Amino acid sequence: MPDNDNDAKAPLIRFAGVQKTYDGESLVVKDLNLTIAEGEFVTLLGPSGSGKTTCLMMLAGFENPTGGDIFLGEQRLNRVPPHKRNFGMVFQNYALFPHMTVEENIRYPLKTRGLPADEARRKVAEILEMIQLIEFARRRPGQLSGGQQQRVALARALVFEPQLVLMDEPLGALDKQLREQMQLEIKHLHETLGLTVVFVTHDQGEALTMSDRVAVFNDGVIQQIDTPSNLYEYPANSFVAQFIGENNTLDGVVESVEGRRCRARFGDDLTTGALLGPGLGAGQATRLSIRPERVKLDGAAKGLPNRLRARVHEFIYLGDHLRVRCALPGNDDFVARVPVDDFDPRLRPGDDVELGWRDDDVRALDAS
């Protein structure tokens, strides 16, 4: 079962009833209550306009809350200017000084804090070694690749040992391979240095890879905050199920309930067992959620409690697996993810197949 308990760690950041409006009418952030523990890596995830970046900007001090309070420990931050918050910040566009060398860019926050020159040199040398850019210390940002510039921006945010590191879509400008490499590097730095990180992205794969917990935003509200595995396996509602990972849906009605399980009817009078989502009861409309990798085909479906016939539309080869797109009652675009070694090469578009899944692989969620 999902476990959302975060009381074991000391709280560092707390949003208490925070609201934000830019026009005095519509709320971009609505009654935000969120606690971030010291040493946590928390990602704010959601589509464009969901409120996640506004939350980060309020935490950084670049925006003021319209209502509610933000705390650092016991200190109320609402009117504390950004330069007095002792937070490191990494942006998507890096925001490096083009006329300064790598070394000078990284030393800049130490200089503004009045650190003695010898100590500043030592700290810059240590962080350059950590990000493996010692040989690039004398170069300017324009002489570096995108990934190297991102490392410099990260080093500049970490060199003064901030209480909190804020990252706003920091990997958005990188290509896929470099982006994945930097995801792991940032996660390793978080673990090695014991950093507290608040990370903003719209990329759900990035959030699942890096985070201790993920807060999924939509329309200015946190829909669910949980560990990556719990978000994927136990989505709180249809929005989270659809936004996190690939997902199949079937619209139906909850027929009967027994504890946390139910029986739901969908399509042409078909039924399936499912785990019952929050707030649902017998007779209510539901949207059933099934992950493609949990759907079994033909021989692999034998003996499963929920089976039905479907017609194959197409196969999409993706190296280690195939996406098999099917039409079945209630969904003409239903996907099964089949490992290459388990795929029957005799199968053709237009063929009928049997699909099957376990009760525990289906979530009965809100119909909205």
ZITAPE-V701092 format. One record per residue. PHI is phi in whole degrees, 0 to 359 (none if undefined). PSI is psi in radians with two decimals (* if undefined). OMEGA is omega in whole degrees, -180 to 180 (none if undefined). Layout:
PHI&PSI&OMEGA ; PHI&PSI&OMEGA
This chain:
none&2.67&179 ; 297&2.50&177 ; 232&1.96&-175 ; 257&0.21&-174 ; 286&2.11&180 ; 238&0.39&-174 ; 282&-0.23&-175 ; 290&-0.47&-178 ; 259&2.66&179 ; 289&2.31&179 ; 290&2.38&177 ; 251&-0.81&-178 ; 241&2.43&177 ; 220&2.15&170 ; 265&2.20&-178 ; 236&1.81&178 ; 59&0.62&-174 ; 284&2.33&175 ; 232&2.71&176 ; 213&2.25&172 ; 227&2.51&178 ; 261&-0.46&-175 ; 249&0.03&-180 ; 81&-0.01&-178 ; 239&-1.10&-177 ; 268&2.37&-180 ; 271&2.16&175 ; 281&-0.61&174 ; 234&2.30&-172 ; 238&1.91&172 ; 48&1.01&-178 ; 279&2.14&173 ; 237&2.00&-173 ; 209&2.30&176 ; 243&2.32&179 ; 241&2.18&-176 ; 276&2.70&176 ; 298&2.29&179 ; 87&-0.02&-180 ; 278&2.66&169 ; 248&1.82&-178 ; 247&2.25&178 ; 253&2.33&172 ; 263&1.98&-172 ; 239&2.45&176 ; 170&2.95&179 ; 289&2.97&177 ; 301&2.37&179 ; 82&0.16&-177 ; 276&-0.21&178 ; 108&-0.08&-174 ; 293&-0.77&-179 ; 290&-0.64&176 ; 301&-0.71&177 ; 299&-0.74&180 ; 294&-0.73&-180 ; 294&-0.62&175 ; 292&-0.69&179 ; 294&-0.65&180 ; 286&-0.40&-179 ; 100&0.05&179 ; 279&-0.29&174 ; 228&2.57&177 ; 257&2.45&176 ; 297&2.51&172 ; 284&-0.58&178 ; 210&2.79&180 ; 84&-3.08&-175 ; 224&2.63&173 ; 241&2.28&-178 ; 240&2.49&167 ; 250&1.82&-169 ; 61&-2.10&178 ; 261&-0.05&-177 ; 275&2.21&176 ; 282&2.17&-172 ; 264&-0.15&-167 ; 314&-0.74&-176 ; 249&0.20&177 ; 281&2.16&-178 ; 294&2.72&-175 ; 306&-0.72&-174 ; 288&-0.17&179 ; 255&0.15&-178 ; 267&-0.18&178 ; 57&0.70&178 ; 252&2.44&170 ; 275&2.56&-177 ; 224&2.31&177 ; 235&2.17&-178 ; 254&2.90&177 ; 296&-0.64&-176 ; 270&0.19&175 ; 72&-0.73&178 ; 56&0.67&176 ; 278&2.65&176 ; 281&2.02&-173 ; 292&-0.44&-177 ; 273&-0.12&180 ; 260&2.67&173 ; 285&2.99&176 ; 304&-0.83&-179 ; 299&-0.75&-179 ; 291&-0.66&177 ; 300&-0.78&-177 ; 289&-0.59&-178 ; 285&-0.33&-172 ; 307&-0.88&180 ; 295&-0.44&177 ; 287&-0.68&179 ; 297&-0.76&-179 ; 293&-0.39&179 ; 267&0.05&175 ; 73&0.48&180 ; 289&2.41&177 ; 305&2.54&-173 ; 302&-0.75&-178 ; 297&-0.75&180 ; 292&-0.66&178 ; 296&-0.75&178 ; 299&-0.72&-179 ; 295&-0.79&-179 ; 296&-0.70&180 ; 295&-0.73&179 ; 297&-0.71&180 ; 296&-0.78&-177 ; 286&-0.57&176 ; 297&-0.69&178 ; 293&-0.68&-179 ; 297&-0.68&-179 ; 266&0.10&174 ; 60&0.84&179 ; 229&0.42&-178 ; 303&-0.74&-176 ; 288&-0.16&-180 ; 255&0.17&-172 ; 302&-0.59&-176 ; 269&-0.06&-179 ; 277&2.77&175 ; 264&2.78&-177 ; 308&-0.64&-179 ; 295&-0.25&180 ; 263&0.11&-177 ; 248&2.74&172 ; 285&2.95&178 ; 301&-0.73&180 ; 294&-0.66&178 ; 292&-0.69&177 ; 298&-0.67&179 ; 294&-0.64&177 ; 296&-0.70&179 ; 295&-0.77&179 ; 299&-0.68&179 ; 293&-0.75&180 ; 298&-0.72&180 ; 296&-0.59&179 ; 284&-0.38&-175 ; 259&-0.36&-166 ; 296&-0.50&-178 ; 266&0.24&175 ; 55&1.07&-177 ; 291&2.75&175 ; 292&-0.49&-173 ; 211&2.45&176 ; 245&2.17&-180 ; 253&2.30&-178 ; 231&2.10&-177 ; 251&1.75&-179 ; 46&0.88&-170 ; 291&-0.32&-175 ; 251&0.13&-173 ; 297&-0.46&-177 ; 269&-0.01&-176 ; 266&2.68&176 ; 286&2.94&-169 ; 303&-0.85&-175 ; 295&-0.79&-180 ; 292&-0.63&179 ; 300&-0.80&-179 ; 294&-0.64&178 ; 295&-0.76&-179 ; 291&-0.56&175 ; 304&-0.83&-179 ; 291&-0.67&180 ; 297&-0.76&179 ; 295&-0.72&179 ; 296&-0.71&179 ; 294&-0.69&176 ; 297&-0.71&177 ; 303&-0.81&-178 ; 289&-0.73&-177 ; 292&-0.75&-175 ; 266&-0.11&-179 ; 67&0.60&-177 ; 289&2.68&165 ; 258&2.15&-173 ; 234&2.33&168 ; 244&2.10&-168 ; 237&2.27&178 ; 251&2.31&176 ; 204&2.79&170 ; 253&0.05&-177 ; 266&1.87&-175 ; 293&-0.55&177 ; 296&-0.71&178 ; 298&-0.76&-180 ; 298&-0.77&-178 ; 294&-0.61&-177 ; 291&-0.69&-165 ; 258&-0.41&-160 ; 265&2.63&164 ; 282&-0.78&174 ; 222&2.68&179 ; 235&2.29&173 ; 257&2.00&-179 ; 269&2.06&-178 ; 260&2.56&167 ; 204&2.28&177 ; 55&0.71&175 ; 78&0.13&-176 ; 232&2.43&172 ; 286&2.01&180 ; 283&-0.61&179 ; 194&2.44&170 ; 235&2.20&-173 ; 193&3.09&174 ; 292&2.73&179 ; 305&-0.75&-177 ; 293&-0.68&178 ; 291&-0.64&176 ; 300&-0.74&-177 ; 287&-0.76&-175 ; 274&-0.54&-176 ; 231&1.07&179 ; 299&2.45&-177 ; 282&-0.42&-179 ; 204&3.09&-176 ; 295&-0.59&179 ; 298&-0.82&-179 ; 296&-0.77&180 ; 301&-0.67&-177 ; 280&-0.57&-175 ; 278&-0.55&-177 ; 264&1.89&177 ; 74&3.12&178 ; 277&2.55&-171 ; 209&2.44&170 ; 260&2.53&176 ; 233&2.58&174 ; 224&2.14&179 ; 278&2.33&-177 ; 201&-2.79&-179 ; 225&2.41&176 ; 286&2.10&-179 ; 272&-0.80&-177 ; 212&2.72&-177 ; 229&2.36&174 ; 222&1.77&-176 ; 66&-2.23&179 ; 265&0.20&178 ; 245&2.79&179 ; 210&2.98&171 ; 241&2.24&-177 ; 237&2.56&179 ; 252&2.42&-179 ; 210&2.96&174 ; 57&-2.45&-179 ; 273&1.16&177 ; 64&0.62&175 ; 264&2.71&178 ; 228&2.76&175 ; 212&2.63&168 ; 281&2.71&-179 ; 200&2.83&169 ; 276&2.33&-174 ; 278&2.22&178 ; 280&3.02&-177 ; 298&2.41&170 ; 77&0.13&-178 ; 258&2.59&176 ; 217&3.06&-179 ; 302&2.41&179 ; 90&-0.11&-178 ; 268&2.60&175 ; 293&2.54&-179 ; 217&2.73&169 ; 246&1.99&-179 ; 279&2.37&-177 ; 242&2.20&-179 ; 223&2.14&178 ; 288&2.44&-177 ; 303&-0.60&-178 ; 288&-0.24&179 ; 270&-0.11&-179 ; 270&2.18&-178 ; 255&2.60&-178 ; 249&2.45&170 ; 44&-1.96&-174 ; 303&-0.66&-180 ; 290&-0.31&-180 ; 274&-0.22&-178 ; 300&2.34&177 ; 85&-0.12&178 ; 282&2.60&-173 ; 288&-0.38&-178 ; 239&1.95&-178 ; 224&2.55&177 ; 204&2.89&179 ; 268&2.52&178 ; 216&2.80&178 ; 249&2.31&-178 ; 285&2.27&175 ; 268&-0.92&-176 ; 198&2.88&174 ; 242&2.45&175 ; 236&2.01&-176 ; 277&2.21&-178 ; 231&0.60&175 ; 86&-1.46&-177 ; 273&-0.21&179 ; 208&2.93&174 ; 242&2.47&170 ; 268&2.05&180 ; 257&1.95&-178 ; 265&2.21&-173 ; 232&2.82&170 ; 249&2.28&177 ; 218&2.88&-179 ; 303&2.09&179 ; 100&-0.19&179 ; 198&2.01&179 ; 272&0.03&-178 ; 224&0.97&-176 ; 266&2.32&-172 ; 243&2.34&169 ; 246&2.38&178 ; 257&2.00&-172 ; 243&2.17&175 ; 303&2.52&-177 ; 306&-0.74&-177 ; 293&-0.36&-179 ; 263&-0.03&-174 ; 276&2.36&178 ; 275&1.94&-176 ; 293&-0.22&179 ; 281&-0.22&-177 ; 291&2.41&-178 ; 229&2.68&172 ; 304&2.38&-177 ; 98&-0.30&178 ; 289&2.65&172 ; 269&2.44&178 ; 228&2.82&172 ; 259&2.26&175 ; 253&2.58&179 ; 210&2.71&177 ; 203&2.84&178 ; 275&2.76&175 ; 303&-0.74&-176 ; 291&-0.16&180 ; 270&-0.04&-177 ; 245&2.39&175 ; 246&2.17&173 ; 270&1.93&-174 ; 241&-3.14&-179 ; 299&2.56&-176 ; 283&-0.21&-179 ; 284&*&none
